[in-house]
Amino acid sequence: MKNAIFAGVTFFFAALFACNGIQEGKILFESKCAQCHKLELSFKETRNLTEWRKITQRMAGYSHGGITGKEAEKIAKYLAKKK
């Protein structure tokens, strides 16, 4: 019984953490990427995580420090999950 409760609690926090990561990626996307891009154009793109990573890392380079590598990764994960 204790193992089942522990597993349930662990799953809950893992799911909560994952949602927060995606939500953070969404916030970063909306605040950072909108400075140069029309956001709706990104939603027309269907790319996988590897492709979005390449793009967001390239954009981070163009931003001259405005987007960190960690932020680019969070944005890439958000964009890869959106459908």
Order of alpha helices (4+ residues) and beta strands (2+ residues): alpha-alpha-alpha-alpha
